[in-house]
Amino acid sequence: MDNRSVINAFVCGKSAKSSNGNLKSFGNRLVSYYTTIAQRLDNGTIVLNRTKYSVSTSKIQTWTKGAFFGKRNVVEVTNVPLGATDLQKYVE
């Protein structure tokens, strides 16, 4: 699966894995390498991690943000360290 397909699976609440295995959608999280890029909270809020890491991760973050364009309950967070698994604690 390509990265955009994995992102679309996350938007639909499905599990998926990229062909290179670096992007995964499972449960309530979209994970690039070992860092959560997006997370669906129990209250329906989508948290998008917009911290800058690498060029490839920035593309994934931009595509993910675009997939949720115009949706309500989307929150962006920054200053998330590499390897973070839970984005909820970064929501103000």
N, C-alpha and C positions, 0 to 999 in steps of 0.2 A: 504494500500500500504506500502511496506517496503521502507526504506530510499534510497536504491540504485535505486528503481523505480522512486522515486520522483526526484532524481538527473538526471536520464535519461530523465524524462519529461522536466526538466529545459533545458537540452542540446538541446532538440527538440523544445523548445519554448512553451511548454504546461503547463497548470496549474495542480497541483496535491497536495495532502496532505497525510502525513504519517498516518498510522493507529492510532498512539498515538497523532497525531496532532502537534508534536513538530517541524516537518520539512515541509515547504510549498514552493511550486514553484508557483509564480504568476507574470504575467506581465514580467518584466525584472529582477526579483530578486528571489534568493533562500535564504530562511530565516530559521535559526535554532533558535527556541524559539523566541526571539525578535530581533535577530541580523542578519544583512545581511551577508551571507557567500560568495555569488557570485552575480555579477550584470552584465547585458548586457547593454553596453552603446549604444547611438544612432549611433555612428560611427562603430559599430560592435565589438569593443573591449570587451573582457570578463575580469572583474576584480575579482580576487580571494582573499578573506580575509584569510590570513595565520596567524593571531594573535592567540596565544594559549589561550584557555578558559577552556576547560574540556576534559577529555578523550573521551567522546562520540562525542563532537563537533570536536575534532581532527580527529576522524575516518571519519566523514562526509566531512571535509575539504580534507582529503587525497583521498577519493573516488571521490570527485568533481574534484580535480586536475587531477586525473587519467582519468576521463571522457573527459578532454580537452587536454590530452597528444598529442603532435605533432601538435596541432592546432596553427595557427598564431594569432597574436593580443590577446594574453593572458598576463595579467599583474598581478603580485602578490603584495599585500600591507600588511603591518603589522602596529602595534600600533593603531588598530581600537578599540575604546571603546565598551563595551557591550551596546547593544541597538541601535547601529548605523544603520541607514536605508539607507544611501547613501554613497557608496564607492568611487564615483568619486572624492570627495574632498581629498582623501588620495593618489591619483595617482600623482606621481611627474612629 
